[in-house]
């Protein structure tokens, strides 16, 4: 199985946002992100389009900045792993998993699980 694991353990290859390219796909992702509470509203296609994790992207968990500061490409390569930022991120991910089961269709849940809810396992690879 092909993977593209982010610095925090997400799998881009499975991510609906990363894979959305048409207007309809982007709109569906914006609606899903709103349903999950990851956005306060259904945002524009331009705003929801994924440009990947990189140094000028604002990370919810400040991990982009942290990996840069610690000179590592992924969190699990840091001497401080697992730090409080990672522990907090994994806790929040578990909370999102519960919410996802409540508000998403089975197909949406499966997609988000593959992309986002295996962080800890992915970081241990």
C-alpha positions as CSV (number, residue, x, y, z in Angstrom):
1,X,0.0,0.0,0.0
2,X,1.4,3.4,-1.0
3,X,1.8,5.9,1.7
4,X,2.8,9.6,2.1
5,X,3.1,10.1,5.8
6,X,3.1,13.6,7.1
7,X,5.3,14.9,9.9
8,X,2.5,14.2,12.4
9,X,1.5,10.8,11.1
10,X,-1.4,11.5,8.7
11,X,-1.4,9.6,5.4
12,X,-1.9,12.0,2.5
13,X,-2.5,9.3,0.0
14,X,-5.7,8.4,1.8
15,X,-6.8,12.0,2.6
16,X,-10.0,13.2,0.8
17,X,-8.6,16.8,0.9
18,X,-5.2,15.8,-0.6
19,X,-7.0,13.8,-3.4
20,X,-9.7,16.5,-4.2
21,X,-9.0,18.3,-7.4
22,X,-12.3,19.0,-9.2
23,X,-14.7,21.7,-8.0
24,X,-17.2,19.1,-6.9
25,X,-14.6,17.1,-5.0
26,X,-13.3,20.2,-3.3
27,X,-16.8,21.3,-2.4
28,X,-17.6,17.9,-0.9
29,X,-14.4,18.1,1.2
30,X,-15.3,21.6,2.4
31,X,-18.7,20.3,3.5
32,X,-17.1,17.3,5.3
33,X,-14.5,19.5,7.1
34,X,-17.4,21.7,8.3
35,X,-19.5,18.7,9.4
36,X,-16.5,17.4,11.4
37,X,-15.9,20.9,13.0
38,X,-12.6,21.4,11.3
39,X,-13.9,24.6,9.8
40,X,-16.4,27.1,11.1
41,X,-18.2,27.3,7.7
42,X,-18.1,25.6,4.3
43,X,-15.1,27.4,2.9
44,X,-14.2,28.1,-0.7
45,X,-12.6,25.5,-3.0
46,X,-9.4,27.6,-3.0
47,X,-9.2,27.6,0.8
48,X,-9.8,23.9,1.2
49,X,-7.4,22.8,-1.6
50,X,-4.5,21.0,0.0
51,X,-1.1,22.4,-0.6
52,X,0.7,20.0,1.8
53,X,2.6,20.5,5.0
54,X,5.4,23.0,4.5
55,X,7.2,25.7,6.4
56,X,4.8,28.5,5.6
57,X,1.7,26.5,6.5
58,X,0.1,27.2,9.9
59,X,-0.2,23.9,11.8
60,X,-2.9,23.5,14.4
61,X,-0.5,21.8,16.7
62,X,2.6,24.0,15.9
63,X,4.3,20.9,14.6
64,X,5.6,22.4,11.4
65,X,7.4,25.0,13.4
66,X,8.6,22.5,16.0
67,X,10.1,20.0,13.5
68,X,11.9,22.9,11.9
69,X,13.2,24.1,15.3
70,X,14.4,20.5,16.1
71,X,15.8,20.0,12.6
72,X,13.8,16.8,11.9
73,X,11.5,15.9,9.0
74,X,9.0,14.0,11.1
75,X,8.0,14.2,14.8
76,X,9.0,10.6,15.5
77,X,12.6,11.5,14.5
78,X,12.9,14.0,17.3
79,X,14.8,13.2,20.5
80,X,11.8,14.5,22.5
81,X,9.2,12.2,20.8
82,X,6.6,11.7,22.1
83,X,6.3,15.3,23.5
84,X,3.3,17.0,25.0
85,X,2.4,18.4,21.5
86,X,2.2,14.9,20.1
87,X,0.3,13.5,23.1
88,X,-2.2,16.4,22.8
89,X,-2.6,15.8,19.1
90,X,-3.2,12.1,19.6
91,X,-5.8,12.9,22.2
92,X,-7.6,15.3,19.9
93,X,-7.4,12.8,17.1
94,X,-9.2,10.3,19.3
95,X,-11.9,12.8,20.0
96,X,-12.3,13.5,16.3
97,X,-12.6,9.8,15.6
98,X,-15.5,9.6,18.0
99,X,-17.2,12.6,16.4
100,X,-16.6,11.2,13.0
101,X,-18.4,8.0,13.9
102,X,-21.4,10.2,15.0
103,X,-21.7,12.6,12.1
104,X,-20.2,10.9,9.0
105,X,-21.4,8.2,6.7
106,X,-19.6,4.9,6.8
107,X,-17.8,5.8,3.6
108,X,-16.7,9.2,5.0
109,X,-15.6,7.5,8.2
110,X,-13.5,4.9,6.4
111,X,-11.7,7.6,4.4
112,X,-11.0,9.8,7.4
113,X,-9.8,6.8,9.4
114,X,-7.3,5.8,6.8
115,X,-6.1,9.3,6.5
116,X,-6.1,10.6,10.0
117,X,-6.8,8.1,12.7
118,X,-3.7,5.9,12.4
119,X,-1.3,8.7,13.4
120,X,0.4,6.8,16.3
121,X,0.9,3.7,14.2
122,X,2.2,5.7,11.3
123,X,4.7,7.6,13.5
124,X,6.1,4.3,14.8
125,X,7.0,3.1,11.3
